[in-house]
């Protein structure tokens, strides 16, 4: 088996690790769950605009896997991401609409609201939960 396959984990291993992580996370103080299964907690509230499906956003975000591996970190890079809401994975699209500009949230995105059974490339395996530390810097019209 190729090394990249081993790093991503198998679908079954990831599903089990994902479920265990989400069960533990639900027990933390201040954690909320939406009807779709998105878990989140407010790190810092915001006071600006809230994005809609039609907007673009500028964010800082750290994205990691359940095992702690960081797959993206604009905080460290010092260059925020800008993208349309339509480009975001479903869990982040939903989560951003809970936020106001200036807010910082932590999201635990279940596989069905992220990359699902396929995963993506050699970074995100099948059935992987993604953990986002996300600050909404600006809603762009």
Buried (B, 14 or more C-beta within 10 A) or exposed (E): EEEEEEEBBBBEEBBEBBBEBBEEBEEEEEBEBEEEBBBBBBEEEBEEBBBEEEBBBBBBBBBBBBEEEEBBBBEEEEEBBEEBBEEBBBBBBBBBEBBBBBBBBBBBBBBEBBBBEEBBEEBBBBBBBBBBBBBBBBBEE
